[in-house]
Amino acid sequence: MKMLVVLALLLQDPVAEKVKAHAAKLRAEEIETREDAARALVELGETALPSLQALEAAEADAETKARLKTIVEQIRKAAARAKVYRAPKPVTISAKDRPLRDVVREACDQAGVPFEVSGDADKGVTLEAKDRPLLEVLDRLGTWEMADGRIRVTSAKPSPRSAAYADAFRARVRRVLTSYVNDFDATSATIVVYFNFDAQPGVRPVGTTLTAEVVGVDGQGREQKFKPVMMGQMGGSNSSGSRGNVTVDGISIPWDEETRIEHAAFLKDAPGDLAKLASLKVKTKFRFAGGTKTVSCSWGSGKREEARLGDLPIRVTFSGGSSIHLRHNDFRSRFDDLIDLSTAKIVTKDGKEHDCTVTHTHSGWAFLQCPAAVAGTESELRIGAFDDVFERDVEFEVKDLKLRD
């Protein structure tokens, strides 16, 4: 009787008709038929969820019920991912001496991105762009930053730094360091290039890394292959405060609080006359999270202890005082691609929550400071971890990159 009521309700909805037709094939003996039916149901998307959930609840056959449950989970996961990453809309603008405010509004409206303009918003600008990425258009108009999920554009002069664009992403050369070695008549150079990667609002990556050699071509057509700095390559390191150096392949590579080592690539024994690259191709992996979950670990009082943070490869050391040290077990990876440090809280036995302060962080480790009032007490550390992580490879090409002044 229950199944009849469910089917009667489903027949009132055209989507439910499709769900009913495909779901019937989930009982087929041929595996190809079942797989085709499952794919068709997933492609129906979120609109099919009410009908699928009703069928799952009423289904008596255990195997069919399990298949329906899997399909529901796949649809939910796809919907969550779509909210994190949506296909960007290109921008087309033809403007001649129009107010900056109006041109920014037109560009951001086409891309479906919230914005605000500061500075001389009435400044006249001239711009021609056809089917170009939004971030490229904004870079040509002035300077911008992300603020509270919006793009804030100012009338300041555009940055002279080299940049490249792909869909909703930007790669910008933040810094280039060149040092020379003179060996009798021969001169060679070591070149380190540091990148910044970002994305427009509505696209929220939780981490980025270089995925392959960074390949450059100079003016004579010579190919120059830069090696990305991987955590596992490091032969040594030293630091003082917010600055330091790592040694990779005999090369000392500096870093500071604004520079991510894994966003750097180096070229050893380059030609001494190499001053410019006509092209530099960068392959980058952007990681996204379809959701979040809470992970935690507990400790006693007054003693130095170590614990594992949930099921993540992160080791937590409690000093016995107010300091908490987090470190990734894999030195080639960053743990802030796995967790959101800003969510760190201490929960005491009485259930009260206390915010932690991030005092220092770099690559695979961080220090948290908990309030003095709860230091040394039996407590629990809770942090938001990224869930359902998926990846997207993006390739950029920077043109006419100067390697020295």
Secondary structure, DSSP 4 states (H G I P E B T S, - for coil): -HHHHHHHHHTTSHHHHHHHHHHHGGG-SSHHHHHHHHHHHHHTGGGGHHHHHHHHHH---HHHHHHHHHHHHHHHHHHHHHHH--PPPPEEEEEEEEEHHHHHHHHHHHHT--EEEES-TT-EEEEEEEEE-HHHHHHHH-EEEEETTEEEEE-SPPP-S-EEEETTEEEEEEEEEEEEEEETTEEEEEEEEEEEEEE-TT--EEEEEE-S-EEEEETTS-EEEEEE--GGGEEEEEEETTEEEEEETTEEEEEETT--GGGEEEEEEEETT--EEEEEEEEEEEEEEEEEEEEEEEE-SSS-EEEE-TTSSEEEEE-SSSEEEEEESSTTS-GGGTEEEEEEEEEETTS-EEE-EEEEEETTEEEEE--GGGTTSSEEEEEEEEEEEEEEEEEEEEEEEES--
